[in-house]
Amino acid sequence: MKAHLSRKRAATVLAAVILIVAVTLSLFFYLNSQKQYTGNVDSITVGMVRHEYASLIYIAQDQQYFAANGINLTIKNFPTGVAAVNAMLSGQVDVSVATEFVVVQEALQNAGTYTFASVSKGLDLYIVTRVETGIRNAFDLKGKTLELRWALLNNSTLADTLI
């Protein structure tokens, strides 16, 4: 009886190993058989702020997605989204990445801008304090006075202003 169970177990393990090898080889051949892009290469310069909402662009560039699709991407970093949009409007960059606030602000000024993609997020402002302030979360701000300078209204973050 034990010999029968042992053979059954060995057959199951062997079948699992063969299946894993077959899947691995199939994936290897499939991924290596993909044809490389052979068309014209377009150069695009993107102006953006180093922020998490732009992380997909950095990841795609790191994974060579742009190059694989015939795009020579250059990223130019700016301190604010307003600066990135202004660089686009002045011809320094081809495309800019900014928050919708900047696009609305430019649209109200008839700048001729439009949005062709949008990423939404629930929270992207952070409050950074020193430990000795006693502020650990938003509830600790009750009764405190915060100074918001013009830089905040010009598409900077509250964290940049408070640091």
C-alpha positions in Angstrom: 0.0 0.0 0.0 2.8 2.4 0.9 4.6 1.6 -2.4 1.4 2.4 -4.3 1.1 5.8 -2.5 4.7 6.5 -3.0 4.4 5.8 -6.8 1.3 8.0 -7.0 3.1 10.8 -5.2 6.1 10.5 -7.4 3.9 10.6 -10.5 2.1 13.7 -9.2 5.4 15.5 -8.5 6.7 14.5 -11.9 3.6 15.7 -13.6 3.8 19.0 -11.7 7.5 19.5 -12.7 6.7 18.7 -16.4 3.8 21.2 -16.3 6.0 23.9 -14.8 8.8 23.3 -17.3 6.3 23.4 -20.2 4.7 26.6 -19.0 8.1 28.2 -18.4 9.4 27.2 -21.9 6.2 28.4 -23.5 6.5 31.8 -21.9 10.1 32.1 -22.8 9.5 31.3 -26.5 6.4 33.5 -26.6 8.1 36.5 -25.0 11.2 36.1 -27.2 9.2 35.8 -30.4 7.7 39.2 -30.1 8.7 41.4 -33.0 10.6 44.6 -32.2 9.2 47.9 -33.5 10.8 48.7 -36.9 9.0 51.9 -37.8 10.1 55.5 -37.5 11.3 56.7 -34.1 9.6 59.8 -32.8 11.2 62.0 -30.1 9.0 63.4 -27.4 10.0 65.6 -24.5 7.7 65.4 -21.4 7.8 68.1 -18.7 6.6 67.0 -15.3 7.0 67.2 -11.5 8.7 64.3 -9.7 5.5 63.1 -8.0 3.8 59.8 -7.5 1.0 60.7 -10.0 3.7 60.7 -12.8 5.3 57.4 -11.6 3.7 55.4 -14.5 5.8 57.4 -17.0 9.0 56.6 -15.1 8.1 53.0 -14.8 7.2 52.7 -18.5 10.5 54.4 -19.4 12.5 52.1 -17.1 10.8 49.1 -18.7 11.7 50.3 -22.2 8.0 50.5 -23.3 8.5 53.8 -25.1 11.6 52.6 -27.0 9.9 49.3 -27.9 7.1 51.3 -29.5 9.3 53.8 -31.4 9.3 56.7 -29.0 12.5 58.3 -27.9 11.3 59.8 -24.6 13.1 62.6 -22.8 11.9 63.6 -19.3 12.5 67.2 -18.1 11.6 67.7 -14.4 10.1 71.0 -13.2 9.5 72.2 -9.6 5.7 72.7 -10.2 3.0 71.6 -12.6 2.5 75.3 -13.6 6.2 75.5 -14.7 5.8 72.2 -16.7 2.7 73.6 -18.5 4.4 76.9 -19.1 7.4 75.1 -20.6 5.0 73.2 -22.9 3.2 76.4 -24.0 6.6 78.1 -24.8 7.8 75.1 -26.8 10.5 73.8 -24.4 8.6 70.4 -24.0 6.1 68.7 -26.2 3.8 67.4 -23.5 3.4 68.3 -19.8 2.1 66.3 -16.8 0.2 68.4 -14.3 -2.8 68.3 -12.0 -6.2 69.2 -13.3 -6.0 72.5 -11.4 -3.3 73.7 -13.7 -5.2 72.7 -16.8 -8.3 74.5 -15.6 -6.3 77.6 -14.7 -4.8 77.6 -18.2 -8.1 77.0 -19.8 -9.7 79.9 -18.0 -6.9 82.1 -19.4 -7.6 80.8 -23.0 -4.1 79.2 -23.3 -5.3 76.6 -25.8 -4.5 73.6 -23.6 -6.4 70.3 -23.3 -6.2 67.1 -21.3 -5.9 63.8 -23.1 -5.4 61.6 -20.1 -6.2 61.8 -16.4 -5.1 59.9 -13.3 -7.3 60.2 -10.2 -6.2 59.8 -6.6 -8.0 60.5 -3.3 -5.1 62.0 -1.3 -1.9 63.6 -2.5 -1.2 66.3 0.1 0.8 65.4 3.2 1.5 67.3 6.3 5.1 66.9 7.5 5.9 68.1 11.0 8.8 67.8 13.5 8.2 65.3 16.3 8.3 67.9 19.0 5.1 69.6 17.6 2.9 66.8 18.9 1.1 66.7 15.6 0.6 63.0 14.6 -2.5 63.2 12.4 -5.1 65.6 11.0 -7.1 65.6 14.2 -4.1 67.1 16.0 -4.4 70.2 13.9 -7.6 71.3 15.6 -7.0 74.7 17.2 -3.7 75.2 15.4 -2.9 78.0 13.0 -1.4 77.1 9.6 0.2 79.7 7.4 -0.5 79.0 3.7 1.8 81.1 1.5 1.3 82.0 -2.2 3.6 79.1 -3.2 0.8 76.7 -2.2 -1.7 78.4 -4.4 0.8 78.2 -7.3 0.5 74.4 -7.4 3.1 73.6 -4.7 2.1 71.1 -2.0 1.4 72.0 1.6 4.3 69.7 2.6 6.7 71.7 0.5 5.5 74.9 2.1 5.7 73.7 5.7 9.2 72.0 5.4 
